[in-house]
Amino acid sequence: MRVRLITACLALITALGACEDQAPETISPERGALLLRQYGCGACHRIPGVANAHGIVGPSLDDIGRRVYLAGILPNTPDHMVQWITDPRAVDPLTAMPNLGVTEPQARDMAAYLAQLK
């Protein structure tokens, strides 16, 4: 009886894990705007549509979705935007932009919001 229960539990855990792997993560620009606010990005950047994002330390992100390059060196793609947001000093060791501990899924949401700014 106990072996069957353990086997059933393991089968359930395995099945749940498989479901999680199959479900694509939904990227949300709306959640990205909230994350940009929560991480305080507006303290340094002007970001349209993000509350209190009127900073002048970093560049304005008004038209970031139209720009050809990020940080002056990376082609402006979603993956590069995520790379820049999650670990800016890996891209440019001399950048003033701090590593804020943004996770990759959070950065994908942020990048989706920023890509709309054209």
C-alpha positions as a Markdown table, in Angstrom:
| # | Residue | x | y | z |
|---|---|---|---|---|
| 1 | Met | 0.0 | 0.0 | 0.0 |
| 2 | Arg | 2.7 | 2.5 | 1.0 |
| 3 | Val | 4.8 | 1.7 | -2.2 |
| 4 | Arg | 1.7 | 2.3 | -4.3 |
| 5 | Leu | 1.1 | 5.7 | -2.6 |
| 6 | Ile | 4.7 | 6.7 | -3.1 |
| 7 | Thr | 4.6 | 5.6 | -6.7 |
| 8 | Ala | 1.3 | 7.5 | -7.3 |
| 9 | Cys | 2.7 | 10.6 | -5.7 |
| 10 | Leu | 5.9 | 10.4 | -7.9 |
| 11 | Ala | 3.8 | 9.9 | -11.0 |
| 12 | Leu | 1.7 | 13.0 | -10.1 |
| 13 | Ile | 4.8 | 15.1 | -9.5 |
| 14 | Thr | 6.3 | 14.0 | -12.8 |
| 15 | Ala | 3.0 | 14.8 | -14.6 |
| 16 | Leu | 2.7 | 18.2 | -13.1 |
| 17 | Gly | 6.3 | 19.0 | -14.0 |
| 18 | Ala | 5.7 | 17.9 | -17.6 |
| 19 | Cys | 2.6 | 20.2 | -17.8 |
| 20 | Glu | 4.7 | 23.1 | -16.5 |
| 21 | Asp | 7.4 | 22.5 | -19.1 |
| 22 | Gln | 4.8 | 22.3 | -21.9 |
| 23 | Ala | 2.9 | 25.5 | -21.0 |
| 24 | Pro | 4.6 | 28.5 | -22.7 |
| 25 | Glu | 5.2 | 31.4 | -20.4 |
| 26 | Thr | 3.1 | 34.3 | -21.4 |
| 27 | Ile | 5.1 | 37.5 | -21.9 |
| 28 | Ser | 3.1 | 40.6 | -20.6 |
| 29 | Pro | 4.0 | 44.1 | -21.6 |
| 30 | Glu | 1.5 | 45.3 | -18.9 |
| 31 | Arg | 3.4 | 43.4 | -16.3 |
| 32 | Gly | 6.6 | 44.8 | -17.7 |
| 33 | Ala | 5.4 | 48.4 | -17.1 |
| 34 | Leu | 4.7 | 47.5 | -13.5 |
| 35 | Leu | 8.1 | 45.9 | -13.1 |
| 36 | Leu | 9.8 | 48.9 | -14.5 |
| 37 | Arg | 8.1 | 50.9 | -11.8 |
| 38 | Gln | 8.8 | 48.4 | -9.0 |
| 39 | Tyr | 12.5 | 48.2 | -9.9 |
| 40 | Gly | 12.7 | 52.0 | -9.9 |
| 41 | Cys | 13.9 | 52.3 | -13.4 |
| 42 | Gly | 12.2 | 55.7 | -13.6 |
| 43 | Ala | 14.7 | 57.1 | -11.1 |
| 44 | Cys | 17.3 | 57.2 | -13.9 |
| 45 | His | 15.2 | 57.0 | -17.1 |
| 46 | Arg | 12.2 | 58.8 | -18.6 |
| 47 | Ile | 9.7 | 56.0 | -19.5 |
| 48 | Pro | 6.4 | 56.9 | -21.0 |
| 49 | Gly | 3.5 | 55.2 | -19.4 |
| 50 | Val | 5.4 | 54.3 | -16.2 |
| 51 | Ala | 4.4 | 56.2 | -13.1 |
| 52 | Asn | 7.1 | 58.6 | -11.7 |
| 53 | Ala | 9.5 | 57.6 | -14.5 |
| 54 | His | 11.1 | 61.1 | -15.1 |
| 55 | Gly | 14.7 | 60.4 | -14.5 |
| 56 | Ile | 17.5 | 62.2 | -16.3 |
| 57 | Val | 20.6 | 60.2 | -15.2 |
| 58 | Gly | 20.2 | 57.5 | -17.9 |
| 59 | Pro | 18.9 | 58.0 | -21.4 |
| 60 | Ser | 15.2 | 58.6 | -22.1 |
| 61 | Leu | 13.5 | 55.4 | -23.2 |
| 62 | Asp | 10.8 | 57.3 | -25.2 |
| 63 | Asp | 11.6 | 55.6 | -28.5 |
| 64 | Ile | 13.7 | 52.6 | -27.4 |
| 65 | Gly | 11.6 | 50.4 | -29.7 |
| 66 | Arg | 12.9 | 52.3 | -32.7 |
| 67 | Arg | 16.5 | 52.4 | -31.8 |
| 68 | Val | 19.0 | 50.2 | -33.8 |
| 69 | Tyr | 21.3 | 49.6 | -30.9 |
| 70 | Leu | 21.2 | 49.1 | -27.1 |
| 71 | Ala | 24.0 | 50.5 | -25.0 |
| 72 | Gly | 25.6 | 51.7 | -28.2 |
| 73 | Ile | 26.8 | 48.2 | -29.1 |
| 74 | Leu | 24.0 | 45.5 | -29.1 |
| 75 | Pro | 21.6 | 45.2 | -31.9 |
| 76 | Asn | 18.1 | 46.0 | -30.5 |
| 77 | Thr | 16.5 | 42.6 | -30.3 |
| 78 | Pro | 14.3 | 41.2 | -27.5 |
| 79 | Asp | 17.1 | 38.8 | -26.4 |
| 80 | His | 19.6 | 41.6 | -26.3 |
| 81 | Met | 17.3 | 43.8 | -24.3 |
| 82 | Val | 16.8 | 41.0 | -21.8 |
| 83 | Gln | 20.6 | 40.5 | -21.6 |
| 84 | Trp | 21.1 | 44.2 | -21.0 |
| 85 | Ile | 18.4 | 44.4 | -18.3 |
| 86 | Thr | 19.5 | 41.3 | -16.4 |
| 87 | Asp | 23.2 | 41.9 | -16.5 |
| 88 | Pro | 24.3 | 45.3 | -17.9 |
| 89 | Arg | 27.9 | 45.0 | -16.8 |
| 90 | Ala | 28.3 | 41.8 | -18.7 |
| 91 | Val | 27.6 | 43.8 | -21.8 |
| 92 | Asp | 29.6 | 46.9 | -20.8 |
| 93 | Pro | 31.7 | 46.7 | -17.7 |
| 94 | Leu | 32.0 | 50.5 | -17.4 |
| 95 | Thr | 28.2 | 51.2 | -17.6 |
| 96 | Ala | 26.6 | 53.2 | -14.8 |
| 97 | Met | 23.5 | 51.0 | -15.1 |
| 98 | Pro | 23.3 | 48.7 | -12.0 |
| 99 | Asn | 22.5 | 45.1 | -11.9 |
| 100 | Leu | 19.1 | 45.2 | -10.1 |
| 101 | Gly | 18.6 | 41.4 | -9.8 |
| 102 | Val | 15.9 | 41.3 | -12.5 |
| 103 | Thr | 15.1 | 37.7 | -13.4 |
| 104 | Glu | 15.0 | 36.6 | -17.1 |
| 105 | Pro | 11.1 | 36.3 | -17.1 |
| 106 | Gln | 10.8 | 39.7 | -15.6 |
| 107 | Ala | 13.2 | 41.2 | -18.1 |
| 108 | Arg | 11.2 | 39.6 | -20.9 |
| 109 | Asp | 8.1 | 41.4 | -19.7 |
| 110 | Met | 10.0 | 44.7 | -19.3 |
| 111 | Ala | 11.5 | 44.3 | -22.8 |
| 112 | Ala | 8.1 | 43.6 | -24.3 |
| 113 | Tyr | 6.8 | 46.9 | -22.8 |
| 114 | Leu | 9.9 | 48.9 | -23.9 |
| 115 | Ala | 9.7 | 47.4 | -27.5 |
| 116 | Gln | 6.3 | 49.2 | -27.8 |
| 117 | Leu | 7.8 | 52.6 | -27.3 |
| 118 | Lys | 8.3 | 54.0 | -30.8 |
